[in-house]
Amino acid sequence: MMKKLAIASSAVVAVVLLSGFAFRGGHHGWGHNPERIKQVVTWKLNDKLDDLDATEAQRQSIHAVKDRMLEQGAKLAEEQRGVRSEVVGQLESATPDAKRLHALVDERIEALRAFAHQATDAALEVHGTLTPEQRKALATEFRERTGLE
């Protein structure tokens, strides 16, 4: 059963990555505008930092992490746009190159894996910036929002 689930999950990931749904953006009318995305993320982050009574030093450090991750995310999305174009070309062909399509899936999975590791490192960096009380407040909020109570 687990093997079938893993195979099905892999197939879904491959289709999502190849079709570009994972990186399409366009949600809420601001998905293709990096400056608008940065603005919205900054507003939300500032609200959360206000809730945590973050110091100016904490704010500067955490905003630097945010800026770095937004830059990396934009790079990943731009790469995906190029891949989508190639995928469409392959699928329009009478004889799509299966090896190339599989290679594209592997490339996108590796790019996403690298980004996920960068995001994990960023989260750990922010964790180290916060006080124990601030971390506890965030953990409590996360538990409540995700039903992990």
Backbone bond lengths (Angstrom), bond angles and torsions (degrees), N, CA, C in turn:
res aa  C-N    CA-C-N  psi(-1)  N-CA   C-N-CA  omega(-1)  CA-C   N-CA-C  phi
1 M - - - 1.448 - - 1.517 110.76 -
2 M 1.345 117.49 -45.77 1.459 121.12 -178.99 1.524 110.88 -63.92
3 K 1.353 116.92 -37.00 1.457 119.89 -179.75 1.524 110.11 -65.16
4 K 1.338 116.88 -41.93 1.464 120.43 178.34 1.520 110.22 -63.27
5 L 1.334 116.77 -41.25 1.462 120.63 179.12 1.529 110.36 -63.79
6 A 1.328 117.09 -41.48 1.466 120.93 178.88 1.527 110.82 -64.19
7 I 1.318 117.59 -41.42 1.467 121.20 178.64 1.520 110.27 -65.69
8 A 1.316 116.97 -44.45 1.467 120.53 178.95 1.524 110.48 -63.33
9 S 1.325 117.17 -41.92 1.461 120.86 178.74 1.520 110.75 -62.86
10 S 1.325 116.98 -42.37 1.461 121.05 178.83 1.521 110.97 -62.00
11 A 1.312 116.17 -40.12 1.470 120.22 179.18 1.523 110.93 -64.57
12 V 1.318 116.39 -42.40 1.465 120.05 179.04 1.520 109.92 -63.68
13 V 1.334 117.45 -45.03 1.468 120.88 178.76 1.521 110.18 -59.46
14 A 1.322 116.94 -43.38 1.471 120.10 -179.38 1.520 111.27 -61.89
15 V 1.310 117.20 -45.90 1.463 120.66 -179.68 1.523 110.23 -63.68
16 V 1.325 116.28 -44.12 1.467 119.85 -179.55 1.524 110.21 -62.28
17 L 1.332 116.36 -46.01 1.457 119.18 -178.52 1.525 111.62 -64.92
18 L 1.314 116.31 -42.90 1.465 118.78 -178.71 1.519 112.20 -69.44
19 S 1.294 117.17 -37.57 1.460 118.96 -177.37 1.516 111.57 -79.08
20 G 1.323 116.44 -18.91 1.451 119.80 176.81 1.509 114.38 89.16
21 F 1.316 118.26 4.75 1.455 119.51 -178.52 1.525 111.66 -60.57
22 A 1.303 117.31 -31.01 1.459 119.74 -177.54 1.522 112.53 -67.11
23 F 1.336 117.16 -20.96 1.451 119.73 -173.58 1.516 113.15 -126.90
24 R 1.301 119.04 13.02 1.449 121.27 -171.47 1.507 114.83 -68.17
25 G 1.277 117.72 -36.38 1.462 118.73 -177.74 1.502 109.59 70.25
26 G 1.328 115.46 -157.13 1.449 120.15 179.31 1.508 113.35 84.56
27 H 1.311 118.05 -3.92 1.451 120.82 178.74 1.518 109.73 -72.63
28 H 1.284 117.26 142.78 1.457 123.92 176.24 1.517 112.34 60.29
29 G 1.328 117.33 16.93 1.450 120.42 175.80 1.514 115.19 76.08
30 W 1.345 119.41 6.77 1.455 119.17 -178.80 1.532 113.01 -130.20
31 G 1.323 117.66 12.34 1.457 120.96 -175.62 1.509 115.80 -67.80
32 H 1.325 118.72 -22.57 1.459 119.97 -178.61 1.519 112.24 -102.79
33 N 1.306 118.29 7.15 1.448 121.90 -177.95 1.532 108.64 -114.92
34 P 1.336 116.98 98.56 1.468 119.73 -176.37 1.530 113.43 -58.08
35 E 1.318 117.51 -35.69 1.465 119.41 179.60 1.526 111.35 -67.12
36 R 1.331 116.03 -38.54 1.468 119.97 178.21 1.527 110.60 -67.18
37 I 1.323 116.33 -40.45 1.466 120.56 177.10 1.524 109.25 -60.28
38 K 1.332 116.43 -47.33 1.468 120.55 -179.72 1.527 110.40 -60.36
39 Q 1.314 116.31 -40.31 1.464 120.90 -179.67 1.531 110.95 -62.50
40 V 1.321 116.59 -47.49 1.462 120.73 -178.51 1.532 110.55 -65.35
41 V 1.324 116.81 -44.65 1.469 120.24 179.24 1.525 110.03 -62.02
42 T 1.320 116.53 -41.26 1.465 120.78 179.40 1.524 111.07 -63.15
43 W 1.330 117.20 -43.72 1.467 120.13 177.35 1.522 111.15 -58.64
44 K 1.327 116.09 -47.91 1.467 119.94 -178.33 1.526 111.12 -64.82
45 L 1.321 115.69 -40.87 1.457 119.81 179.14 1.528 110.57 -64.64
46 N 1.328 117.14 -43.95 1.466 119.76 178.49 1.527 111.27 -60.26
47 D 1.323 117.01 -40.54 1.466 120.18 176.91 1.530 110.82 -58.95
48 K 1.329 115.56 -44.89 1.464 119.49 -179.11 1.526 110.61 -67.32
49 L 1.326 117.35 -40.05 1.467 120.08 178.76 1.530 110.92 -66.28
50 D 1.335 116.53 -33.96 1.471 119.90 174.11 1.524 109.92 -63.02
51 D 1.330 116.78 -45.27 1.467 121.30 179.27 1.532 111.36 -58.47
52 L 1.335 115.66 -34.68 1.466 120.71 -177.45 1.531 112.98 -87.70
53 D 1.337 116.81 -1.33 1.473 121.23 -175.08 1.527 110.81 53.31
54 A 1.329 115.69 46.78 1.462 121.29 -178.50 1.522 110.69 -66.34
55 T 1.327 115.14 144.74 1.457 120.75 176.41 1.527 109.24 -76.71
56 E 1.318 115.87 167.47 1.469 119.96 178.00 1.531 110.88 -62.52
57 A 1.324 116.97 -39.10 1.470 120.67 178.53 1.534 110.48 -63.57
58 Q 1.325 116.79 -42.31 1.464 120.24 177.57 1.527 110.21 -62.48
59 R 1.314 116.30 -43.95 1.464 120.97 -179.61 1.526 110.82 -59.50
60 Q 1.310 116.59 -47.10 1.466 120.07 -179.11 1.524 111.03 -61.66
61 S 1.309 116.12 -45.43 1.464 120.86 -179.57 1.529 111.65 -63.07
62 I 1.324 116.59 -45.59 1.464 120.95 -176.96 1.524 110.74 -70.88
63 H 1.328 117.90 -37.13 1.468 119.90 176.71 1.532 110.98 -66.34
64 A 1.321 117.82 -33.42 1.468 120.38 176.16 1.538 109.87 -63.86
65 V 1.318 116.52 -40.49 1.467 121.02 177.13 1.527 109.56 -63.84
66 K 1.332 116.50 -45.96 1.474 121.38 178.96 1.529 110.57 -57.41
67 D 1.333 116.47 -47.84 1.466 120.09 -178.59 1.528 111.40 -61.16
68 R 1.320 115.85 -42.51 1.467 120.36 179.10 1.529 111.20 -62.82
69 M 1.338 117.10 -43.30 1.462 120.28 -178.72 1.532 111.53 -70.38
70 L 1.321 117.49 -36.53 1.464 119.23 176.39 1.527 110.83 -64.25
71 E 1.318 116.39 -39.03 1.467 120.34 177.66 1.529 110.84 -63.03
72 Q 1.326 115.95 -44.71 1.464 119.89 178.97 1.527 111.33 -65.94
73 G 1.326 116.70 -40.11 1.468 120.40 178.16 1.518 111.49 -63.98
74 A 1.328 117.31 -39.86 1.463 121.06 178.28 1.526 110.61 -64.68
75 K 1.320 116.24 -39.24 1.466 120.67 177.76 1.533 110.18 -63.09
76 L 1.314 116.40 -44.30 1.465 121.39 178.78 1.530 110.87 -61.30
77 A 1.333 116.58 -43.42 1.467 120.93 179.64 1.525 110.87 -65.06
78 E 1.318 117.29 -39.32 1.468 120.91 179.36 1.530 110.49 -64.91
79 E 1.320 116.26 -42.25 1.466 120.11 176.53 1.520 110.25 -60.14
80 Q 1.326 116.72 -40.29 1.459 121.10 -178.74 1.525 111.43 -64.27
81 R 1.334 116.73 -37.33 1.461 119.42 178.40 1.532 110.61 -59.84
82 G 1.317 116.60 -41.15 1.462 120.61 177.56 1.522 112.04 -64.39
83 V 1.315 116.39 -39.21 1.464 120.94 179.26 1.524 110.51 -65.63
84 R 1.327 117.00 -41.40 1.475 120.10 179.78 1.520 110.73 -57.77
85 S 1.314 116.47 -41.35 1.461 120.48 179.63 1.529 110.60 -61.49
86 E 1.320 115.60 -43.58 1.468 119.08 178.86 1.523 111.41 -66.02
87 V 1.320 117.34 -40.16 1.465 121.23 179.07 1.522 110.36 -61.56
88 V 1.315 116.91 -45.60 1.465 120.07 179.47 1.521 109.99 -60.07
89 G 1.326 116.27 -43.54 1.465 119.49 177.20 1.514 112.01 -59.35
90 Q 1.317 116.29 -42.80 1.471 119.74 178.34 1.528 110.93 -63.65
91 L 1.316 116.66 -44.16 1.461 119.66 -176.57 1.522 112.64 -73.37
92 E 1.320 117.22 -20.68 1.463 120.58 174.71 1.523 111.59 -77.60
93 S 1.307 115.90 -19.99 1.456 121.45 -178.30 1.529 111.00 -71.29
94 A 1.325 115.81 149.34 1.467 120.18 175.39 1.524 110.91 -67.87
95 T 1.332 116.55 -24.79 1.466 121.36 179.78 1.530 109.88 -134.92
96 P 1.334 116.64 80.37 1.466 118.99 179.47 1.525 110.94 -60.20
97 D 1.306 116.86 145.49 1.454 123.77 179.78 1.533 108.82 -82.90
98 A 1.322 116.54 99.32 1.466 121.75 -176.85 1.527 111.06 -60.23
99 K 1.334 117.14 -40.90 1.472 119.74 179.69 1.527 110.60 -60.95
100 R 1.320 116.72 -42.42 1.465 120.19 -179.44 1.530 110.72 -66.38
101 L 1.333 116.94 -42.33 1.453 119.88 178.96 1.527 111.13 -62.41
102 H 1.319 116.83 -41.73 1.465 119.97 177.18 1.531 110.75 -65.63
103 A 1.327 116.24 -38.55 1.467 119.89 177.55 1.527 110.55 -63.32
104 L 1.325 116.44 -38.84 1.465 119.74 177.72 1.522 111.00 -62.88
105 V 1.324 116.66 -41.68 1.467 120.06 176.79 1.521 109.76 -59.32
106 D 1.328 116.17 -47.99 1.467 120.01 -179.64 1.525 111.37 -60.62
107 E 1.332 117.13 -42.92 1.465 121.12 179.42 1.528 111.41 -61.50
108 R 1.329 116.36 -43.21 1.465 119.44 -178.36 1.519 111.01 -69.73
109 I 1.336 116.83 -38.16 1.468 119.49 177.65 1.523 109.58 -62.89
110 E 1.323 117.68 -42.86 1.466 120.58 179.67 1.525 111.11 -65.80
111 A 1.338 117.44 -39.38 1.464 120.53 177.81 1.523 110.34 -64.23
112 L 1.324 116.04 -42.23 1.464 120.38 178.95 1.530 110.89 -67.64
113 R 1.317 116.62 -37.84 1.468 120.91 177.35 1.536 109.84 -62.08
114 A 1.329 116.41 -45.20 1.470 120.68 179.27 1.525 110.39 -61.59
115 F 1.334 116.78 -42.95 1.460 120.68 178.67 1.528 110.67 -63.89
116 A 1.315 117.16 -41.04 1.467 120.74 179.29 1.529 110.58 -62.31
117 H 1.331 117.25 -38.12 1.465 120.13 177.06 1.525 110.75 -68.07
118 Q 1.336 117.08 -39.09 1.462 120.09 175.93 1.531 110.48 -62.36
119 A 1.327 116.18 -41.25 1.465 120.59 179.10 1.530 110.57 -64.87
120 T 1.318 116.83 -38.40 1.465 120.51 177.44 1.523 110.35 -63.92
121 D 1.337 116.24 -45.02 1.462 120.17 177.81 1.530 110.77 -61.93
122 A 1.338 116.08 -38.81 1.465 120.41 178.38 1.528 110.28 -64.15
123 A 1.316 116.89 -42.40 1.471 120.65 178.59 1.525 110.66 -62.81
124 L 1.326 116.48 -39.72 1.461 120.01 178.24 1.530 111.12 -67.22
125 E 1.332 115.96 -35.86 1.464 120.38 177.11 1.532 110.20 -64.11
126 V 1.319 116.53 -45.11 1.462 120.50 178.10 1.525 109.57 -64.43
127 H 1.312 117.31 -41.74 1.463 122.24 178.19 1.523 110.25 -53.93
128 G 1.333 116.17 -44.93 1.459 120.87 -179.75 1.523 113.35 -68.81
129 T 1.317 116.52 -20.39 1.472 121.78 179.67 1.524 111.61 -80.58
130 L 1.330 116.02 -29.11 1.465 121.05 -174.84 1.519 111.64 -85.14
131 T 1.316 115.30 155.22 1.467 120.93 174.98 1.531 108.57 -78.82
132 P 1.325 116.80 163.30 1.472 118.75 176.68 1.535 112.35 -56.51
133 E 1.325 117.25 -37.57 1.467 120.63 -179.71 1.534 110.83 -66.71
134 Q 1.327 116.74 -40.97 1.467 120.57 178.85 1.529 110.58 -65.93
135 R 1.336 116.29 -41.83 1.475 119.78 178.34 1.521 110.35 -62.50
136 K 1.325 116.58 -40.47 1.466 120.28 179.61 1.528 110.25 -64.03
137 A 1.322 117.38 -42.40 1.468 121.11 179.11 1.533 110.57 -61.52
138 L 1.324 116.64 -43.16 1.469 119.53 178.29 1.522 111.64 -65.48
139 A 1.322 116.25 -42.34 1.468 120.22 179.76 1.525 110.86 -62.58
140 T 1.323 116.17 -41.63 1.464 120.17 178.61 1.521 110.58 -62.26
141 E 1.333 116.37 -45.79 1.469 119.93 178.85 1.530 110.91 -62.18
142 F 1.326 116.69 -42.41 1.462 120.69 179.38 1.525 110.92 -61.78
143 R 1.307 116.74 -44.53 1.461 120.96 178.82 1.530 110.83 -59.86
144 E 1.310 115.63 -43.20 1.463 119.12 -179.43 1.526 111.60 -66.20
145 R 1.307 116.89 -42.37 1.474 120.91 -178.07 1.527 112.71 -70.07
146 T 1.307 116.41 -28.64 1.463 119.36 -176.07 1.520 112.80 -102.35
147 G 1.320 117.14 -0.96 1.454 119.86 178.69 1.512 113.22 76.19
148 L 1.323 118.46 22.94 1.453 121.92 179.85 1.519 113.23 -89.82
149 E 1.289 117.28 12.89 1.467 121.88 -175.22 1.453 110.40 -53.63
